[in-house]
Amino acid sequence: MIDTYSMLPPGARRALVAIADHLEPNSDEIAEVMVGDYVREIPQYAAITDQGMLADVHSVSSALVRCWMRMLRSGSPADPDLMAVIQDSARRRAAQGMDLSALLRAYRLGVRSMWTQMTESPDWRACSSLRKSADRVTSWVLDYGDLLCTQVEACFLEESHRVAQQREYGRSALLNAILTSAGDAESRHSELCRPHALAVVEVANQRDLSQLESLGHTLERSAGATLWTVRHTSVVAAVPMTSAMHRSTLRKQLESIVQHDDSLAAGLGGSAHSSRDSRSSYVEATDAIHVGRAADTTSRRVYDYLELAPLIEMLRDPARARRFAHTMLEPFGAMSHRTWMLPTLEAYLVHGGRQRDIADALSVHVSTVKYRLGELRTSFPAWLDGGRQAGNLLLAIRLRQVLDTADDNPP
C-alpha cells in the first residue's frame, strides 16, 4: 500500500492530504452516516435497540474514519492506536455473539461510505492528477479494505475461539439477544422465567474488554448474576431474586462492588419474570444511573429504580416537571436559592428529621444542622412539621437538582 501511495503524483498526494484535513473534523458525523447504512442494509444491526450498543458501534465507526484520514495523509495502512480500538471492538463483537459475516459486511459498508465521502469532496473534483490516478487510488483503497477486514476477522475468530470454550459465552450471547430483540426462544429460557432484576454497572472511563469481563465475573461471584454481558462502557447482569437475595441485599452487594472504584456506578431495575420484563428492567436500571447521578448530592453510587421511579417518569416531560418543582418550591421564595437550603431540606425529609443522620449526609457538624433547621422552622414551620407534603416536596427538590444540572450542562 505504501508503494502504491508513493507512485501517485505529488499533486494527487497533496489533494489526498487536503481531503483528510477537510473531512476529519466531521468524523463523528460521517460515522453517523455509516451507522445508518449498517442499520438499513444489515438485519443484525437493524435488530439492535440498545442505545449503549449503538453508541459502541458509532464510537468504533468514528475511529475507522480517523484511521482512514491518517492513511490519506501518509499512505500508511494503519494507525496503531486506532487499529487497537478497531481490533478490540472485533473481540467485543465476538463476546457479544454477533455474526462474523454481519461484522465484515459493516466494515465493507464503512469503506464504501468513506470512498463516497472522498470522491464527492471538492478537493477530489478540483485535482485533475488525482482523478487521472483514480485506478491506482481505487486499488489502494481496496487493499486497505482487505487489510482491515483481515485484521478484524482474525481478532474476531481469536476471541470467538477463546469464549466458545467458556460457559459465559452462551450466557452473554443470550442476554444480548434478550436486550436487543424479542426472540421467542429467549422468552422461554428457564432462568428468565423466575423472579430476577437487571443490574447495570457503568464505568466513567474507557475499559478494555478484559477489564469489563473481570467486572462481569465479579458480579457473578458477589451478586449471584446468572447471565451477564458487556457493553461499550458497562456490564449488564441478570440477578435472581430469591429468598436469600432480597432487593436490599442486592443493593449492598452492588455497593461493595463499586465502593473501591470511583469510576463505577450501578443501577438496579425493577422486578422481572420474563425476557420482556428483562428488557424493561434494563432500561429502568440505566435510567436510574443517569437520573440518580444528577439528583444525588451524596457520595452514593448505587441507584435503585424503585426509589427514583417518580423522578424518572416526571422527567419524561421536562416542562411539566419544571412547573411542578417551581410550584412546590415557590413558598420558599429567595431562600430556595441559598446553597445550603435545598440539600438540608432534602436530608431532613430523607432521614426523618434525625439530626445526626442529617449531619452525616451533609458532612457538617450537628450544630450547623440545628442552626439551619431553626432558620427553616422560623420561616416555614408547616412544611417541616406537617408531613403530608413531604413526598411531593422531596420529589420537587430532586427535580430541581436534575433540571439545574441539565441547564448547566446542555447537550
C-alpha positions in Angstrom: 0.0 0.0 0.0 2.8 2.4 0.8 4.4 1.7 -2.6 1.1 2.4 -4.4 0.8 5.7 -2.5 4.4 6.8 -3.3 3.7 6.2 -7.0 0.9 8.8 -7.0 1.8 12.2 -8.5 2.8 14.8 -5.9 -0.3 16.9 -6.7 -2.5 13.8 -6.1 -0.9 13.2 -2.7 -1.4 16.8 -1.7 -5.1 16.6 -2.7 -5.5 13.5 -0.5 -4.0 15.4 2.4 -6.4 18.3 1.7 -9.3 15.8 1.6 -8.3 14.4 5.0 -7.9 17.9 6.5 -11.4 18.8 5.3 -13.2 15.6 6.4 -11.5 14.6 9.7 -13.3 17.3 11.8 -16.5 15.7 10.7 -15.5 12.2 11.8 -18.5 11.8 14.2 -21.0 13.0 11.5 -19.5 10.6 8.9 -19.7 7.8 11.5 -23.4 8.6 12.0 -24.0 8.1 8.2 -22.1 4.8 8.4 -24.2 3.5 11.3 -27.3 4.4 9.3 -26.0 2.4 6.4 -25.4 -0.6 8.7 -29.0 -0.4 10.1 -30.6 -0.2 6.7 -28.6 -2.9 5.0 -27.6 -5.4 7.7 -30.5 -7.2 9.5 -28.5 -7.9 12.6 -27.6 -4.3 13.0 -31.2 -3.3 12.3 -32.3 -5.5 15.3 -30.1 -3.5 17.7 -32.3 -1.4 20.0 -29.9 -1.0 23.0 -28.6 2.6 22.9 -25.4 1.6 24.7 -24.6 -0.9 21.9 -25.4 1.6 19.2 -23.1 4.1 20.9 -20.4 1.5 20.8 -20.9 0.9 17.1 -20.8 4.7 16.5 -17.6 5.1 18.5 -15.8 2.3 16.5 -17.0 3.8 13.2 -15.6 7.2 14.2 -12.2 5.5 14.9 -12.4 3.9 11.5 -13.0 7.3 9.9 -10.0 8.8 11.7 -7.8 5.8 10.7 -8.8 6.4 7.1 -8.0 10.1 7.2 -4.5 9.4 8.6 -4.0 6.8 5.8 -4.8 9.5 3.3 -2.2 11.8 4.7 0.7 9.3 5.0 -0.1 6.2 2.9 0.4 4.1 6.0 -2.2 1.3 6.2 -2.9 1.7 9.9 -2.6 4.0 12.8 -1.5 1.6 15.7 -3.7 3.3 18.4 -6.8 3.5 16.2 -6.3 -0.1 14.9 -6.1 -1.2 18.5 -9.6 0.3 19.1 -10.9 -1.5 16.0 -9.3 -4.8 16.9 -10.7 -4.6 20.5 -14.2 -3.9 19.1 -14.0 -7.0 16.9 -13.2 -9.0 20.1 -16.1 -7.4 21.8 -18.5 -8.3 19.0 -17.4 -11.9 19.3 -18.1 -11.9 23.0 -21.5 -10.3 22.3 -22.4 -13.1 20.0 -22.5 -11.1 16.7 -22.3 -12.9 13.4 -18.9 -12.5 11.7 -20.5 -12.1 8.2 -22.6 -9.2 9.6 -19.5 -7.5 11.1 -17.4 -7.8 8.0 -20.3 -6.5 5.9 -20.4 -3.5 8.2 -16.7 -2.7 7.6 -17.1 -3.0 3.9 -20.1 -0.6 4.0 -17.9 1.7 6.1 -15.1 1.7 3.5 -17.7 2.3 0.8 -19.1 5.2 2.7 -15.7 6.8 3.2 -14.9 6.3 -0.5 -18.0 8.2 -1.4 -17.1 11.0 1.0 -13.7 11.2 -0.6 -14.8 11.2 -4.2 -17.5 13.8 -3.5 -15.0 16.2 -1.9 -14.3 19.4 -3.7 -10.6 18.7 -3.4 -11.1 15.5 -5.4 -13.1 17.2 -8.2 -10.5 20.1 -8.3 -7.4 17.9 -8.7 -7.0 16.5 -12.3 -3.9 14.5 -11.4 -5.9 12.7 -8.6 -8.8 11.9 -11.0 -6.3 10.6 -13.6 -4.8 8.4 -10.9 -8.2 7.0 -9.9 -7.3 3.4 -10.9 -4.3 3.4 -8.6 -6.3 5.1 -5.7 -9.1 2.6 -6.2 -6.6 -0.3 -6.0 -5.1 1.2 -2.9 -8.5 1.6 -1.2 -9.4 -2.0 -2.0 -6.1 -3.2 -0.5 -6.9 -1.1 2.6 -10.3 -2.6 2.9 -8.9 -6.1 2.6 -6.3 -5.5 5.2 -8.9 -4.0 7.6 -11.3 -6.9 7.2 -8.5 -9.5 7.6 -7.4 -8.0 10.9 -11.0 -7.7 12.1 -11.7 -11.3 11.2 -8.5 -12.5 12.9 -9.3 -10.8 16.1 -13.0 -11.9 16.0 -12.0 -15.6 15.4 -9.4 -15.5 18.1 -11.9 -14.1 20.6 -14.6 -16.5 19.5 -12.3 -19.5 20.0 -11.5 -18.3 23.5 -15.0 -17.6 24.6 -16.5 -20.6 22.9 -14.7 -22.8 25.5 -16.3 -21.0 28.4 -19.9 -21.3 29.5 -20.0 -17.5 30.0 -20.2 -17.1 26.2 -23.6 -18.8 25.9 -25.0 -16.7 28.8 -23.5 -13.5 27.4 -24.9 -14.1 23.9 -28.3 -15.0 25.3 -28.5 -11.8 27.4 -27.5 -9.7 24.4 -30.4 -11.4 22.4 -32.8 -10.6 25.2 -31.7 -6.9 25.4 -31.6 -6.3 21.6 -34.6 -8.3 20.2 -37.8 -10.1 21.2 -37.0 -13.6 20.2 -39.4 -16.3 21.4 -36.6 -18.7 22.3 -35.1 -16.3 24.8 -38.6 -15.7 26.4 -38.8 -19.4 27.2 -35.4 -19.5 28.9 -35.9 -21.0 32.4 -33.6 -18.6 34.3 -35.7 -15.7 33.0 -39.0 -17.2 33.9 -38.0 -16.9 37.6 -38.0 -13.6 39.5 -34.9 -11.6 38.7 -33.7 -8.0 38.2 -31.3 -6.4 35.8 -28.3 -4.6 37.3 -26.0 -2.3 35.2 -22.6 -1.3 36.4 -21.3 1.6 34.4 -17.7 2.9 34.1 -16.9 6.5 33.7 -13.7 5.9 31.7 -12.7 3.6 28.8 -12.0 0.0 29.8 -10.7 -2.8 27.5 -12.7 -6.0 27.1 -10.7 -8.0 29.6 -11.4 -5.4 32.4 -15.2 -5.4 31.6 -15.2 -9.2 31.7 -13.4 -9.1 35.0 -16.2 -6.9 36.3 -18.8 -9.3 35.0 -17.1 -12.2 36.8 -17.2 -10.1 40.0 -21.0 -9.6 39.6 -21.3 -13.3 39.2 -19.3 -14.1 42.3 -20.5 -11.3 44.6 -24.1 -10.7 43.4 -25.0 -14.1 42.1 -25.5 -13.0 38.5 -26.6 -15.9 36.3 -26.5 -14.1 32.9 -24.2 -11.1 32.1 -22.8 -9.3 29.1 -20.6 -6.4 28.3 -21.5 -3.1 26.6 -19.3 -0.2 25.5 -18.8 1.2 29.0 -20.9 -1.1 31.2 -21.6 -4.6 32.3 -25.3 -5.8 32.3 -26.3 -8.7 34.6 -29.5 -10.6 35.4 -29.6 -11.4 39.1 -32.1 -13.9 40.5 -34.3 -12.5 43.3 -34.7 -15.4 45.8 -35.5 -15.7 49.5 -31.8 -15.4 50.1 -31.3 -12.4 47.7 -33.7 -9.7 48.7 -33.5 -6.3 46.9 -31.8 -4.7 49.9 -29.2 -7.4 49.9 -28.5 -6.9 46.2 -28.1 -3.2 46.7 -25.5 -3.9 49.4 -23.7 -6.3 47.1 -23.6 -3.7 44.4 -22.3 -1.1 46.9 -19.5 -3.4 47.9 -18.5 -3.7 44.2 -18.4 0.0 43.4 -17.1 1.4 46.6 -13.4 0.7 45.8 -13.5 2.3 42.4 -14.7 5.9 42.0 -15.3 5.4 38.3 -18.1 2.9 38.8 -21.8 3.4 39.4 -24.6 0.9 39.5 -28.3 0.9 38.6 -30.9 -1.6 39.6 -34.1 -2.1 37.6 -37.5 -3.3 38.6 -38.5 -6.9 39.1 -38.8 -9.2 36.0 -40.3 -12.5 35.3 -39.7 -12.9 31.5 -37.4 -11.7 28.8 -39.8 -8.8 28.0 -39.7 -7.8 31.7 -35.8 -8.1 31.5 -35.7 -5.5 28.7 -37.8 -3.1 30.8 -35.7 -3.8 33.9 -32.6 -3.0 31.9 -34.0 0.4 30.7 -35.0 1.1 34.3 -31.5 0.4 35.6 -29.9 2.6 33.0 -32.4 5.4 33.7 -31.7 5.0 37.5 -28.0 5.6 36.9 -28.3 8.7 34.7 -31.1 10.4 36.8 -29.7 9.3 40.1 -26.3 10.8 39.4 -27.9 14.1 38.6 -30.2 14.1 41.5 -28.0 12.8 44.3 -25.9 15.2 46.4 -24.1 12.5 48.4 -21.3 10.1 47.6 -23.8 7.2 46.9 -23.2 5.4 43.6 -25.9 2.7 43.6 -29.2 3.8 42.3 -32.5 1.9 42.6 -35.2 2.4 40.0 -37.9 1.8 42.7 -36.6 4.8 44.7 -36.3 7.0 41.6 -39.3 6.0 39.5 -41.4 9.1 40.2 -38.5 11.3 39.4 -37.7 9.4 36.2 -41.3 9.4 35.0 -41.8 13.1 35.7 -38.6 14.0 33.7 -40.1 12.4 30.6 -41.9 15.8 30.3 -39.2 18.4 31.4 -41.6 21.3 31.0 -44.2 19.7 33.3 -41.5 18.6 35.7 -40.1 22.2 35.9 -43.6 23.6 36.5 -44.2 21.1 39.3 -40.9 21.9 41.0 -41.4 25.6 40.7 -44.9 25.4 42.2 -43.8 23.2 45.2 -40.8 25.4 46.0 -42.4 28.7 45.3 -43.4 29.2 49.0 -39.7 29.2 49.9 -39.0 32.2 47.7 -35.5 33.5 47.6 -34.4 31.2 50.4 -34.6 28.2 48.0 -31.6 29.7 46.1 -29.4 29.7 49.2 -26.8 27.0 48.6 -27.5 25.1 51.8 -31.3 25.2 51.9 -32.4 22.5 49.4 -29.7 19.9 50.4 -30.6 20.4 54.1 -34.3 20.1 53.4 -33.8 17.0 51.3 -31.6 15.4 54.0 -34.3 16.3 56.6 -37.0 14.6 54.6 -34.9 11.5 53.8 -33.7 11.0 57.4 -37.0 11.8 59.1 -35.5 14.8 60.9 -32.8 12.8 62.7 -30.2 15.5 63.1 -27.1 13.3 63.4 -28.0 11.4 60.3 -28.6 14.7 58.5 -25.2 16.0 59.6 -23.5 12.8 58.3 -25.3 13.1 55.0 -24.3 16.7 54.6 -20.8 16.2 56.1 -21.4 19.1 58.5 -21.5 19.4 62.3 -24.7 18.7 64.2 -24.8 22.3 65.4 -24.8 23.5 61.8 -27.8 21.3 61.2 -29.6 22.7 64.2 -29.0 26.3 63.0 -30.3 25.5 59.5 -33.4 23.7 60.7 -34.1 26.6 63.1 -34.0 29.0 60.1 -36.3 26.8 58.2 -38.8 26.3 61.1 -38.9 30.1 61.7 -40.0 30.8 58.1 -41.8 27.6 57.1 -42.9 25.6 60.2 -45.8 23.9 58.4 -43.6 22.3 55.7 -41.3 20.7 58.3 -43.9 19.6 60.8 -47.0 18.9 58.7 -45.7 15.8 56.9 -48.5 15.5 54.3 -46.5 17.1 51.5 -43.1 15.6 52.4 -43.1 13.1 49.4 -44.0 15.8 46.9 -41.5 18.3 48.4 -38.7 15.7 48.2 -39.6 15.0 44.6 -39.6 18.7 43.7 -36.2 19.2 45.3 -34.7 16.4 43.3 -36.4 17.6 40.1 -34.9 21.0 40.6 -31.4 19.5 41.1 -31.7 17.4 37.9 -33.1 20.2 35.8 -30.5 22.7 37.1 -27.8 20.2 36.2 -29.2 19.8 32.7 -29.3 23.6 32.3 -25.6 23.8 33.4 -24.6 21.0 31.0 -26.6 21.3 27.8 -26.2 18.5 25.3 
